[in-house]
Amino acid sequence: MKNEAYNKKYYTEDLIEGAIDELQERFVGEEDEIDDIIAEIADNNIPIYTYDLLQYASNNFDLIQQNDLAGDNPDVIKIIQANMYDILTEELYGYVSKIQDNKKETGKE
């Protein structure tokens, strides 16, 4: 039996996919709460273990670029987390925008 942690891939696309799946389950047209829902989902999908964060960074070098969300004099872990949060929120807002555009195009607002 192989250890699943050994076979785990650390790509931001996987985080995004999981966050979008969660958004699909929770978003039912509550547009006034969408900011809170997206912030919560993005935050919940950022790994908490340093090992996992560093593995993601090793496969996604854009995660180690300085980010204003990380605050003043952040360590590398805070930078990775801030970049993950930025990526996830951007993708989630993009997903919501696509849903809204599709509703407008089909006249199902």
C-alpha positions as CSV (number, residue, x, y, z in Angstrom):
1,M,0.0,0.0,0.0
2,K,1.5,3.3,-1.1
3,N,1.3,6.4,1.2
4,E,-1.0,9.0,-0.4
5,A,1.0,11.9,0.9
6,Y,3.9,10.6,-1.1
7,N,1.8,10.8,-4.3
8,K,0.3,14.2,-3.5
9,K,0.8,16.9,-6.2
10,Y,1.2,20.4,-5.1
11,Y,-0.2,22.6,-7.8
12,T,-2.3,25.8,-7.3
13,E,-4.7,24.5,-9.9
14,D,-5.8,21.8,-7.4
15,L,-6.4,24.4,-4.7
16,I,-8.4,26.5,-7.2
17,E,-10.5,23.5,-8.3
18,G,-11.3,22.6,-4.6
19,A,-12.2,26.2,-3.9
20,I,-14.5,26.4,-6.9
21,D,-16.2,23.2,-5.9
22,E,-16.8,24.6,-2.5
23,L,-18.2,27.8,-4.0
24,Q,-20.5,25.9,-6.2
25,E,-22.0,24.2,-3.1
26,R,-22.4,27.4,-1.2
27,F,-23.3,30.1,-3.8
28,V,-27.0,30.2,-4.4
29,G,-27.3,33.7,-5.7
30,E,-26.6,35.5,-2.3
31,E,-24.8,38.3,-4.1
32,D,-24.8,40.6,-1.1
33,E,-22.8,38.0,0.9
34,I,-20.5,36.9,-2.0
35,D,-17.5,38.9,-0.7
36,D,-17.7,37.1,2.7
37,I,-18.3,33.7,1.1
38,I,-15.3,34.1,-1.2
39,A,-13.0,35.4,1.6
40,E,-14.0,32.4,3.8
41,I,-13.6,29.8,1.0
42,A,-10.2,31.3,0.0
43,D,-9.0,31.3,3.6
44,N,-10.2,27.8,4.2
45,N,-8.4,26.4,1.1
46,I,-4.9,27.6,2.1
47,P,-2.9,24.8,3.6
48,I,-2.0,25.3,7.3
49,Y,1.2,23.2,7.4
50,T,4.5,24.7,6.6
51,Y,5.6,21.6,4.7
52,D,2.5,21.8,2.4
53,L,3.0,25.5,1.8
54,L,6.7,25.0,0.9
55,Q,5.7,22.1,-1.4
56,Y,3.2,24.3,-3.2
57,A,5.9,27.1,-3.5
58,S,8.4,24.6,-5.0
59,N,5.9,23.8,-7.8
60,N,4.6,27.3,-8.2
61,F,7.4,29.9,-8.0
62,D,4.9,32.8,-8.3
63,L,3.9,32.1,-4.7
64,I,7.2,33.4,-3.4
65,Q,6.9,36.8,-4.9
66,Q,6.5,39.7,-2.5
67,N,2.8,40.5,-1.8
68,D,1.4,43.6,-0.1
69,L,-1.1,41.4,1.8
70,A,1.7,39.7,3.6
71,G,2.4,42.9,5.7
72,D,5.6,44.6,6.6
73,N,8.7,42.3,6.8
74,P,6.9,39.1,6.2
75,D,8.6,35.7,6.3
76,V,8.3,33.4,3.3
77,I,5.4,31.5,4.8
78,K,3.3,34.7,5.1
79,I,4.2,35.6,1.5
80,I,3.1,32.2,0.2
81,Q,-0.1,32.4,2.1
82,A,-0.9,35.9,0.9
83,N,-0.2,34.9,-2.7
84,M,-2.4,31.8,-2.4
85,Y,-5.2,34.0,-1.0
86,D,-4.8,36.4,-3.9
87,I,-4.9,33.6,-6.5
88,L,-7.9,31.9,-4.9
89,T,-10.0,35.1,-4.5
90,E,-9.2,36.2,-8.0
91,E,-10.2,32.8,-9.5
92,L,-13.4,32.7,-7.3
93,Y,-14.5,36.2,-8.3
94,G,-13.8,35.3,-12.0
95,Y,-16.0,32.2,-11.6
96,V,-18.8,34.2,-10.1
97,S,-18.5,36.7,-12.9
98,K,-18.8,34.0,-15.5
99,I,-21.9,32.7,-13.8
100,Q,-23.4,36.1,-13.8
101,D,-22.5,36.7,-17.4
102,N,-24.1,33.4,-18.4
103,K,-27.3,34.3,-16.5
104,K,-27.4,37.7,-18.4
105,E,-26.8,36.0,-21.8
106,T,-29.6,33.4,-21.2
107,G,-31.9,35.9,-19.6
108,K,-32.1,34.0,-16.3
109,E,-31.4,36.8,-13.9
